[in-house]
Amino acid sequence: MNFCHQHNVTTKTKDNDKNFGIKITLPKGDTLTNILGSKWSKQHWYENEKERDSVYNKMKIRHGYYRVTDNPTQIIQKISR
């Protein structure tokens, strides 16, 4: 996926050097797959479990930008190499 503002994606070290990650996917049949494709996924990598777990917990919280009727459907899971 390309980013409009690449500076918003921070990378301090190469992802290959990081062993703890978060994988984001969409459930089968999700309407967003019409745009992103059925095999879309995104991985974010972190240097340690503590950092990964902290971000994971923040990602699981329903943030204030959703409308009351919106229900996010992305699947967020912890992964490691």
ABEGO torsion letter per residue (X at the ends): XBBABAAABBBABBAAABABBBBBBBBBGBAAAAAAEAABBBBBBBABAAAAAAAAAAAABBBAABBAABBBABBBBBBBX
